[in-house]
Amino acid sequence: MSDFCASLWPEEPTPDHLKNCSECGLIEHGSRMVWGEGNPDAPILVLLDNPGAREDRENQPFVCGTRQTLQKAAYEVGLTVDDLYVTYVLKRKPTRAYDKERTRQVCMNHLKQQLDSKQRQLIVCLGNVAVQSFFQNSEVDVKSLRGQVHHVNGNQTAVAYHPLAVRRRPNLWSLFLEDWKLIAEHCGRQ
């Protein structure tokens, strides 16, 4: 029996000069900016599409299903919160329709700033939105890229399914875990 328990990871504060960034328009959705979570100095940067829910309707912190699945896979291959820093293509959770392509392009500037500030051993893109945004190619997908390490703009990069897709389609769990084993092995954690 596993002793895994998902937990809230510490959130890295958003830089003061970006807290009220309105360039992409998501500030109008009323969600707060989330810069990243986990260890800001971790060797592995995990990229998701957006921060999703970190608080429930009563504004109480909770661990959403995406985070539970991500943390469980990391735990299963011997990675800890110290090994991982999770950030997002969009730094705010969208709450209604928006111009996806334009917004992602604008928000990728924040990710570039994060990547320029620290060297990472590996970037891990979870889900097609993260993959297409990071690879800057709308034709690529997780299914065709997973299972190996790629070189993208000078970054060693791995690809895996989005944790929410894994929750919705449990048959993907073994592939998801396989990709996390590759990540851990690549970073010398197994």
Salt bridges, closest charged atoms under 4 A:
GLU11 OE2 - ARG32 NH1 2.69
GLU11 OE1 - ARG54 NE 2.77
ASP16 OD1 - LYS19 NZ 3.15
GLU37 OE1 - ARG54 NH1 2.95
GLU37 OE2 - ARG67 NH2 2.79
ASP41 OD1 - LYS118 NZ 3.88
ASP49 OD1 - HIS162 NE2 3.14
GLU55 OE2 - ARG32 NH2 2.75
GLU76 OE2 - LYS72 NZ 3.04
ASP83 OD1 - ARG189 NE 2.89
ASP116 OD2 - LYS112 NZ 2.90
GLU178 OE2 - ARG146 NH2 3.00
ASP179 OD2 - ARG146 NE 2.84
